Amino acid sequence: MPALIAVSALAGLGTGFALGSMSTYSYDIIPEHARGQLQSLRRTFGQLGQLTGPLAGGALADRFNPGMVFLFMARSISSAPCSSSWLPGRPTKAAPSPDA
């Protein structure tokens, strides 16, 4: 039980740092007029995930077996960086030409 409490505390700490970091980073790259829309989208999809995640996990565990939930999450988490590679990045300045 103490290990579970320690891991839960560590996960809570990590979540707190992650949320602050995401807000700071997104405010750096999003134009000022679109920040409210960004926050509303993040909160909407975050809350939808909290609602549907346990339901989907329970359905997977009930239909197949509990290990299937962990396999699904492992694939989802590991594919997130690949699936986000299509997102637009910051515009970069063109490199100066050697003739200039």
TORZA-739075 format. One record per residue: residue in one letter; z, y, x of N, C-alpha, C, CB in turn. Coordinates in nm, 4 decimals. Each point is the difference from the previous one (the first is absolute). Glycine has a CB too. Example, Ala and Ser with C-alpha at 12.3 -4.5 7.8 and 13.67 -1.06 7.14 Angstrom:
BEGIN
   kolmar       n_c3       n_c2       n_c1      ca_c3      ca_c2      ca_c1       c_c3       c_c2       c_c1      cb_c3      cb_c2      cb_c1
        A     0.7800    -0.5690     1.3190     0.0000     0.1190    -0.0890     0.0000     0.1200     0.0900     0.1246    -0.1173    -0.1892
        S    -0.1966     0.2223     0.1542     0.0060     0.1190     0.0820     0.0730     0.1090    -0.0770    -0.2145    -0.0628     0.1184
This chain:
BEGIN
   kolmar       n_c3       n_c2       n_c1      ca_c3      ca_c2      ca_c1       c_c3       c_c2       c_c1      cb_c3      cb_c2      cb_c1
        M     0.0000    -0.1203     0.0806     0.0000     0.1203    -0.0806     0.0000     0.1282     0.0859     0.1204    -0.1292    -0.1781
        P    -0.0455     0.1336     0.2874    -0.0060     0.1219     0.0822    -0.1394     0.0267     0.0565     0.2388    -0.0367     0.0578
        A    -0.3118    -0.0695    -0.0245    -0.1359     0.0193     0.0518    -0.0902     0.0608    -0.1067     0.0316    -0.1944     0.1558
        L    -0.0162     0.1498    -0.2798    -0.0798     0.0545    -0.1098     0.0306     0.1478    -0.0216    -0.0048    -0.2263    -0.1077
        I     0.1306     0.2616     0.1162     0.0392     0.1404    -0.0159    -0.0584     0.0842     0.1144     0.2137    -0.0706    -0.1181
        A    -0.2068     0.0189     0.2389    -0.0530     0.0734     0.1146    -0.1512     0.0190    -0.0103     0.1857    -0.0917     0.1398
        V    -0.2565    -0.0128    -0.1785    -0.1461     0.0094    -0.0127    -0.0367     0.0949    -0.1137    -0.0257    -0.2350     0.0891
        S     0.0997     0.2312    -0.1985    -0.0264     0.0912    -0.1119     0.0239     0.1448     0.0416     0.0647    -0.1805    -0.1627
        A     0.0412     0.2044     0.2381     0.0269     0.1357     0.0480    -0.1105     0.0468     0.0938     0.2467    -0.0407    -0.0225
        L    -0.2915    -0.0465     0.1093    -0.1083     0.0338     0.0922    -0.1301     0.0288    -0.0752     0.1087    -0.1425     0.1757
        A    -0.1374     0.0629    -0.2783    -0.1202     0.0229    -0.0802     0.0090     0.1331    -0.0749    -0.0301    -0.2487    -0.0245
        G     0.1466     0.2815    -0.0260     0.0193     0.1280    -0.0678    -0.0185     0.1174     0.0935     0.1557    -0.1115    -0.1555
        L    -0.1052     0.0981     0.2766    -0.0163     0.1039     0.0999    -0.1475     0.0184     0.0349     0.2285    -0.0518     0.0905
        G    -0.2974    -0.0586    -0.0714    -0.1426     0.0055     0.0309    -0.0803     0.0645    -0.1116     0.0274    -0.2035     0.1384
        T     0.0072     0.1702    -0.2625    -0.0693     0.0602    -0.1141     0.0241     0.1500    -0.0043     0.0218    -0.2146    -0.1273
        G     0.0998     0.2555     0.1521     0.0302     0.1434     0.0012    -0.0790     0.0753     0.1047     0.2257    -0.0535    -0.0813
        F    -0.2324    -0.0027     0.2013    -0.0785     0.0641     0.1054    -0.1490    -0.0007    -0.0334     0.1730    -0.0692     0.1673
        A    -0.2208    -0.0398    -0.2254    -0.1427    -0.0107    -0.0322    -0.0401     0.1025    -0.1055     0.0066    -0.2441     0.0566
        L     0.0756     0.2610    -0.1591    -0.0349     0.0955    -0.1054    -0.0060     0.1424     0.0543     0.1070    -0.1504    -0.1692
        G    -0.0115     0.1870     0.2531    -0.0029     0.1330     0.0603    -0.1200     0.0187     0.0911     0.2471     0.0061    -0.0134
        S    -0.2781    -0.1077     0.0898    -0.1142     0.0076     0.0907    -0.1313     0.0106    -0.0764     0.1283    -0.1323     0.1680
        M    -0.1413     0.0543    -0.2760    -0.1233     0.0059    -0.0796    -0.0191     0.1371    -0.0613     0.0208    -0.2431    -0.0486
        S     0.0864     0.3018    -0.0021    -0.0112     0.1338    -0.0591    -0.0405     0.1026     0.1049     0.1732    -0.0613    -0.1702
        T    -0.1090     0.0571     0.2852    -0.0311     0.0951     0.1058    -0.1443    -0.0147     0.0473     0.2400    -0.0039     0.0699
        Y    -0.2816    -0.1201    -0.0472    -0.1367    -0.0230     0.0473    -0.1022     0.0435    -0.1047     0.0819    -0.1916     0.1399
        S    -0.0581     0.1545    -0.2652    -0.0971     0.0352    -0.1034    -0.0059     0.1508    -0.0209     0.0406    -0.2205    -0.1106
        Y     0.0711     0.2917     0.1237    -0.0032     0.1449    -0.0137    -0.0737     0.0657     0.1164     0.2153    -0.0107    -0.1261
        D    -0.2197    -0.0566     0.2397    -0.0746     0.0542     0.1132    -0.1508    -0.0091    -0.0204     0.1896    -0.0636     0.1473
        I    -0.2359    -0.0404    -0.2166    -0.1447    -0.0207    -0.0092    -0.0593     0.0366    -0.1354     0.0275    -0.1791     0.1654
        I     0.0547     0.1970    -0.2678    -0.0499     0.0319    -0.1340     0.0018     0.1517    -0.0182     0.0840    -0.2222    -0.0926
        P    -0.1913     0.2783     0.0368     0.0005     0.1445    -0.0266     0.1132     0.0375    -0.0962    -0.2493     0.0071     0.0381
        E     0.2974     0.1137    -0.0250     0.1160     0.0443    -0.0768    -0.0210    -0.0109    -0.1510     0.0543     0.1534     0.1871
        H    -0.1745    -0.1273    -0.2343    -0.0241    -0.0043    -0.1443    -0.0007    -0.1417    -0.0567    -0.1303     0.2086     0.0254
        A     0.1198    -0.3105     0.0583    -0.0064    -0.1386    -0.0489     0.1298    -0.0776     0.0224    -0.2438     0.0046     0.0455
        R     0.3461     0.0591     0.0066     0.1242    -0.0717     0.0314     0.0718    -0.0508    -0.1245     0.0213     0.1407     0.2029
        G    -0.0232    -0.0660    -0.3094     0.0633    -0.0446    -0.1244    -0.0681    -0.1245    -0.0550     0.0648     0.2360    -0.0496
        Q    -0.1968    -0.2377     0.0542    -0.0746    -0.1167    -0.0460     0.0307    -0.1214     0.0868    -0.1813     0.1503    -0.0863
        L     0.1920    -0.1300     0.2160     0.0342    -0.1099     0.0902     0.1365    -0.0575    -0.0343    -0.1387     0.1047     0.1800
        Q     0.2367    -0.0163    -0.1989     0.1350    -0.0474    -0.0322     0.0015    -0.0757    -0.1318     0.0966     0.1931     0.1257
        S    -0.1688    -0.1434    -0.2256    -0.0007    -0.0685    -0.1292    -0.0674    -0.1369     0.0105    -0.0039     0.2227    -0.1159
        L    -0.1028    -0.2328     0.1932    -0.0654    -0.1297     0.0182     0.0896    -0.0975     0.0760    -0.2223     0.1149    -0.0018
        R     0.2879    -0.0660     0.1066     0.0903    -0.0879     0.0758     0.1140    -0.0505    -0.0866    -0.0576     0.1237     0.2083
        R     0.1164    -0.0351    -0.2868     0.1115    -0.0412    -0.0863    -0.0469    -0.0937    -0.1106     0.1150     0.2164     0.0491
        T    -0.2302    -0.1873    -0.1081    -0.0526    -0.0844    -0.1079    -0.0250    -0.1411     0.0488    -0.1041     0.2002    -0.1055
        F     0.0303    -0.2132     0.2149    -0.0322    -0.1338     0.0482     0.1212    -0.0697     0.0617    -0.2335     0.0769     0.0399
        G     0.3253    -0.0004     0.0169     0.1232    -0.0599     0.0500     0.0822    -0.0598    -0.1134     0.0003     0.1634     0.1889
        Q     0.0115    -0.0899    -0.2982     0.0761    -0.0497    -0.1150    -0.0718    -0.1174    -0.0674     0.0948     0.2306    -0.0344
        L    -0.2269    -0.2233     0.0267    -0.0750    -0.1135    -0.0564     0.0189    -0.1256     0.0846    -0.1689     0.1597    -0.0951
        G     0.1716    -0.1423     0.2259     0.0226    -0.1138     0.0895     0.1384    -0.0594    -0.0183    -0.1574     0.1014     0.1630
        Q     0.2578    -0.0151    -0.1813     0.1352    -0.0500    -0.0215     0.0121    -0.0727    -0.1326     0.0879     0.1866     0.1384
        L    -0.1676    -0.1467    -0.2354     0.0039    -0.0659    -0.1303    -0.0791    -0.1299     0.0004     0.0252     0.2226    -0.1081
        T    -0.1460    -0.2198     0.1610    -0.0868    -0.1175    -0.0087     0.0219    -0.1009     0.1121    -0.1649     0.1443    -0.1116
        G     0.2204    -0.1002     0.2254     0.0214    -0.0913     0.1125     0.0887    -0.1188    -0.0348    -0.0281     0.1937     0.1499
        P     0.1478    -0.1707    -0.2007     0.0846    -0.1135    -0.0365    -0.0594    -0.0864    -0.1120     0.1952     0.1363     0.0700
        L    -0.2650    -0.0731    -0.1619    -0.0638    -0.0778    -0.1078    -0.1087    -0.0915     0.0560     0.0483     0.1860    -0.1628
        A    -0.1308    -0.1317     0.2505    -0.1059    -0.0809     0.0610     0.0597    -0.1076     0.0904    -0.1565     0.1968    -0.0100
        G     0.2608    -0.1621     0.0849     0.0654    -0.0988     0.0857     0.0624    -0.1122    -0.0803     0.0433     0.1785     0.1655
        G     0.0202    -0.1437    -0.2769     0.0580    -0.1021    -0.0873    -0.1063    -0.0891    -0.0611     0.1876     0.1540    -0.0488
        A    -0.2993    -0.0934     0.0094    -0.1081    -0.0797    -0.0587    -0.0593    -0.0958     0.1039    -0.0512     0.1881    -0.1607
        L     0.0314    -0.1403     0.2840    -0.0512    -0.0867     0.1061     0.0978    -0.1129     0.0314    -0.1257     0.1946     0.0950
        A     0.2539    -0.1608    -0.0864     0.1005    -0.1023     0.0304     0.0101    -0.1018    -0.1121     0.1265     0.1662     0.1365
        D    -0.1399    -0.1207    -0.2599     0.0086    -0.0909    -0.1142    -0.1233    -0.0890    -0.0090     0.1404     0.1679    -0.1207
        R    -0.2569    -0.1095     0.1466    -0.1252    -0.0753    -0.0140    -0.0218    -0.0966     0.1165    -0.0967     0.1929    -0.1265
        F     0.1240    -0.1502     0.2471    -0.0261    -0.0826     0.1172     0.1326    -0.0462     0.0602    -0.2165     0.1239     0.0446
        N     0.2664    -0.0503     0.0547     0.1310    -0.0271     0.0575     0.0486     0.1268     0.0684    -0.0538    -0.2468     0.0318
        P     0.1823     0.2571    -0.0019     0.0508     0.1242     0.0591    -0.0659     0.0368     0.1323     0.2133    -0.0481    -0.1116
        G    -0.2576    -0.0484     0.1881    -0.0653     0.0297     0.1265    -0.1305     0.0759    -0.0181     0.1048    -0.2033     0.0934
        M    -0.1687     0.1879    -0.2079    -0.1269     0.0672    -0.0277     0.0181     0.1526    -0.0032    -0.0766    -0.2023    -0.1306
        V     0.1925     0.2479     0.0831     0.0279     0.1432    -0.0041     0.0003     0.0562     0.1426     0.1358    -0.0285    -0.2131
        F    -0.0704    -0.0410     0.3059     0.0072     0.0466     0.1380    -0.1375    -0.0054     0.0666     0.2383    -0.0786     0.0128
        L    -0.3171    -0.0218    -0.0438    -0.1350    -0.0087     0.0555    -0.0859     0.1155    -0.0501     0.0209    -0.2499     0.0136
        F    -0.0118     0.2798    -0.1416    -0.0761     0.1109    -0.0581     0.0411     0.1325     0.0633    -0.0207    -0.1271    -0.2159
        M     0.1512     0.1490     0.2318     0.0473     0.1251     0.0584    -0.0397     0.0117     0.1472     0.1912    -0.0012    -0.1613
        A    -0.1857    -0.1100     0.2334    -0.0395     0.0034     0.1407    -0.1466     0.0389     0.0137     0.1718    -0.1750     0.0527
        R    -0.2549     0.1200    -0.1380    -0.1430     0.0365     0.0052    -0.0217     0.1441    -0.0417    -0.0610    -0.2366    -0.0483
        S     0.1326     0.2815    -0.0529    -0.0154     0.1376    -0.0466     0.0417     0.0999     0.1067     0.0397    -0.0774    -0.2332
        I     0.0746     0.0528     0.2950     0.0507     0.0925     0.1006    -0.0871    -0.0015     0.1251     0.2314    -0.0333    -0.0892
        S    -0.2754    -0.0841     0.1298    -0.0810    -0.0063     0.1217    -0.1414     0.0547    -0.0200     0.1337    -0.1975     0.0689
        S    -0.1827     0.1991    -0.1920    -0.1343     0.0537    -0.0236     0.0016     0.1495    -0.0303    -0.0677    -0.2237    -0.0842
        A     0.1831     0.2846     0.0654     0.0072     0.1424    -0.0337    -0.0639     0.0886     0.1066     0.2084    -0.0476    -0.1266
        P    -0.1803     0.0273     0.2549    -0.0654     0.0868     0.0988    -0.1526    -0.0135    -0.0005     0.2054    -0.0180     0.1392
        C    -0.2542    -0.1023    -0.1623    -0.1457    -0.0205    -0.0032    -0.0617     0.0676    -0.1216     0.0282    -0.2179     0.1206
        S     0.0391     0.2073    -0.2350    -0.0570     0.0570    -0.1217     0.0106     0.1516    -0.0019     0.0581    -0.2092    -0.1200
        S     0.0299     0.2664     0.1993     0.0105     0.1452     0.0032    -0.0900     0.0632     0.1059     0.2333    -0.0229    -0.0813
        S    -0.3093    -0.0579     0.1522    -0.0860     0.0556     0.1051    -0.1148     0.0825    -0.0566     0.0593    -0.1942     0.1428
        W    -0.0891     0.1807    -0.2703    -0.1083     0.0778    -0.0600     0.0459     0.1386    -0.0426    -0.1030    -0.2123    -0.0767
        L     0.2330     0.2405     0.0815     0.0492     0.1307    -0.0404    -0.0485     0.1059     0.0982     0.2024    -0.1056    -0.1071
        P    -0.2339     0.2240     0.0548    -0.0490     0.1044     0.0909     0.1126     0.0492     0.0900    -0.1726     0.0688    -0.1694
        G     0.1381    -0.0368     0.2908     0.0975     0.0523     0.0947    -0.0132     0.1501     0.0127    -0.0034    -0.2160     0.1236
        R     0.0745     0.2689    -0.0296    -0.0112     0.1435     0.0263    -0.1359     0.0302     0.0616     0.2498     0.0181     0.0317
        P    -0.3088     0.0928    -0.0702    -0.1263     0.0367     0.0646     0.0261     0.0329     0.1470    -0.0930     0.0883    -0.2195
        T     0.0029    -0.1299     0.3021     0.0154     0.0263     0.1428    -0.1038     0.1008     0.0447     0.0916    -0.2307     0.0371
        K    -0.0575     0.3046     0.0655    -0.0953     0.0956     0.0552    -0.0991    -0.0737     0.0856     0.1701     0.1836    -0.0043
        A    -0.2906    -0.1373     0.0042    -0.1025    -0.0609     0.0842     0.0320     0.0281     0.1453    -0.1730     0.0246    -0.1815
        A     0.1470    -0.1213     0.2640     0.0235     0.0161     0.1434    -0.0982     0.1030     0.0559     0.0839    -0.2394     0.0188
        P    -0.0362     0.3241     0.0706    -0.0930     0.0996     0.0567    -0.1090    -0.0687     0.0814     0.1852     0.1705     0.0074
        S    -0.3027    -0.1135    -0.0164    -0.1105    -0.0595     0.0744     0.0153     0.0320     0.1495    -0.1521     0.0199    -0.2035
        P     0.1038    -0.1080     0.2881     0.0136     0.0240     0.1456    -0.0828     0.1199     0.0461     0.0400    -0.2451     0.0328
        D    -0.1398     0.2880    -0.1121    -0.0857     0.1124     0.0404     0.0703     0.1328    -0.0192    -0.2008    -0.1338    -0.0599
        A     0.3041     0.1380    -0.0226     0.0634     0.1288    -0.0336     0.0886     0.0530     0.1077    -0.0093    -0.0657    -0.2317
